[in-house]
């Protein structure tokens, strides 16, 4: 899932996105990014 950019793009275009990563820290980082970007919509 990396930094969550695909999930953010899905949100910005009105689509649903699912992200999976084996590394918990990447999931947490992506979650924070998605929350931050959602505030700016």
C-alpha positions as CSV (number, residue, x, y, z in Angstrom):
1,X,0.0,0.0,0.0
2,X,3.0,2.3,0.5
3,X,2.0,5.9,1.3
4,X,-1.7,5.5,0.4
5,X,-1.7,7.6,-2.7
6,X,-3.9,5.2,-4.6
7,X,-6.5,5.3,-1.8
8,X,-6.4,9.1,-1.8
9,X,-6.9,9.1,-5.6
10,X,-9.8,6.8,-5.3
11,X,-11.4,9.0,-2.7
12,X,-10.9,12.1,-4.8
13,X,-12.6,10.5,-7.8
14,X,-15.5,9.1,-5.8
15,X,-14.4,5.5,-5.8
16,X,-13.7,3.0,-3.1
17,X,-10.2,1.8,-2.4
18,X,-8.6,-1.0,-0.5
19,X,-5.0,-1.0,0.7
20,X,-3.1,-3.9,2.1
21,X,0.5,-4.0,3.3
22,X,2.4,-6.5,5.5
23,X,4.2,-3.6,7.3
24,X,2.0,-2.1,10.0
25,X,3.9,1.2,9.9
26,X,3.0,1.8,6.3
27,X,-0.6,1.1,7.1
28,X,-0.6,3.7,9.8
29,X,1.2,6.2,7.6
30,X,-1.3,5.7,4.8
31,X,-4.2,6.0,7.2
32,X,-3.0,9.4,8.5
33,X,-2.5,10.6,4.9
34,X,-6.0,9.5,3.9
35,X,-7.5,11.3,6.9
36,X,-5.5,14.4,6.2
37,X,-6.5,14.5,2.5
38,X,-10.2,13.8,3.4
39,X,-10.2,17.0,5.4
40,X,-9.2,19.0,2.2
41,X,-12.0,17.6,0.1
